[in-house]
Amino acid sequence: FKQQPTMILGIGTDLVKISRIRKLIEKNNGRAIHKLFHDIEIENAPLLIEKQSEYYAGRWAVKEATVKAIGKPALGAKNVYIEYRNEGEKPKLKLIGKAHQSLINQMESENKTYTSHVSISHDGDYATAVVVI
């Protein structure tokens, strides 16, 4: 098959300390979680607090890495999220609102569409993410 050449708009990476996210969850009964994460992310979070911390840390790393890949601050944390995925599938980056519009504006000027690639990893007290757009 013939593959079209693709343009990389940007690459972003971020590292998050899981214990920092755990404190955020425990503080104020997790109200901050509802301010920072999309409803879909919250609905799909694990029930155990230890797993929640790892889950949210990975997703926060994706949000920060996406901002770096797009190169635009203030995209709005809830505007970048990982669509629910089954175990073993690749994470699917979703952009809405300001994040989506910012990316569309950049791509329209060159008459291009975008594809994203996301990798999330956890080790010890750290979660990391790499985003390529």
C-alpha positions in Angstrom: 0.0 0.0 0.0 1.0 3.6 -0.5 1.3 5.7 2.6 1.0 9.5 2.5 3.9 11.3 4.1 2.9 12.9 7.4 4.0 16.0 9.1 4.9 16.0 12.7 3.5 19.1 14.3 5.1 18.6 17.7 6.4 16.2 20.3 5.7 16.6 24.0 6.7 14.7 27.1 5.9 15.0 30.8 6.8 13.3 34.1 4.4 13.4 37.1 5.0 12.3 40.6 2.1 9.9 41.5 2.2 10.8 45.2 1.5 14.4 44.3 -1.7 13.3 42.5 -2.6 11.1 45.5 -2.5 14.2 47.7 -4.7 16.0 45.2 -7.3 13.2 45.3 -7.3 13.1 49.1 -7.6 16.9 49.5 -11.1 18.2 49.6 -12.6 14.8 48.8 -11.2 14.9 45.3 -13.0 18.1 44.2 -9.8 19.1 42.2 -10.2 16.0 40.1 -13.5 17.2 38.8 -11.9 20.5 37.8 -8.9 19.0 36.0 -10.3 15.8 34.4 -12.9 15.2 31.8 -16.1 13.3 32.9 -15.1 10.4 30.7 -11.7 10.1 32.5 -13.5 10.2 35.9 -16.1 7.6 34.9 -13.3 5.2 33.9 -11.0 5.7 36.9 -10.3 2.7 39.0 -12.0 2.4 42.4 -8.9 1.8 44.5 -7.2 5.1 45.6 -3.7 3.6 44.9 -4.8 2.8 41.3 -6.6 6.1 40.9 -3.4 8.0 41.7 -1.5 6.1 39.0 -4.3 6.5 36.6 -4.8 10.2 37.0 -1.0 10.9 37.1 -0.7 9.2 33.7 -3.5 11.2 32.3 -2.1 14.5 33.7 1.2 13.7 32.0 -0.7 13.3 28.7 -2.4 16.7 29.2 0.9 18.4 29.8 2.7 16.5 27.0 -0.1 17.5 24.6 0.3 21.2 25.5 4.0 20.9 24.8 3.4 19.1 21.5 0.9 21.7 20.3 3.0 24.5 21.6 0.1 26.5 23.1 -0.4 27.1 26.8 -3.8 27.4 28.4 -5.7 24.8 26.4 -7.8 23.9 29.3 -7.1 20.6 31.2 -10.6 19.2 30.5 -10.2 19.8 26.8 -7.5 17.1 26.5 -8.3 13.6 27.5 -7.8 9.9 26.8 -10.8 8.2 25.4 -11.7 5.0 27.3 -9.7 2.1 25.9 -9.7 -1.6 26.6 -6.6 -3.2 28.0 -4.0 -3.8 25.3 -5.3 -1.1 23.0 -3.4 2.1 22.2 -4.5 5.2 24.1 -6.7 7.5 22.0 -6.1 11.2 22.5 -9.2 13.4 22.3 -9.1 17.2 21.9 -12.2 19.4 22.4 -12.8 23.1 22.9 -9.7 25.3 22.9 -7.3 22.5 22.5 -9.1 21.2 19.4 -9.5 24.6 17.8 -5.9 25.5 18.4 -4.7 22.4 16.6 -7.2 22.9 13.8 -6.1 26.5 13.3 -2.4 25.4 13.0 -3.2 22.5 10.6 -5.7 24.5 8.3 -3.0 27.0 7.4 -1.2 24.1 5.8 -4.3 22.2 4.6 -3.3 19.2 6.7 -5.1 16.8 9.1 -3.6 15.5 12.3 -3.0 12.1 13.8 -1.8 11.6 17.4 0.2 9.0 19.1 0.3 8.6 22.9 2.4 6.5 25.2 1.8 6.4 28.9 4.1 4.5 31.4 4.3 4.1 35.1 7.2 3.1 37.3 7.5 3.4 41.1 6.2 6.9 42.1 6.3 8.3 38.6 4.0 8.4 35.5 5.3 9.6 32.2 3.7 10.3 28.8 4.9 11.1 25.3 2.6 12.7 22.7 3.4 13.0 19.0 1.0 15.1 16.9 
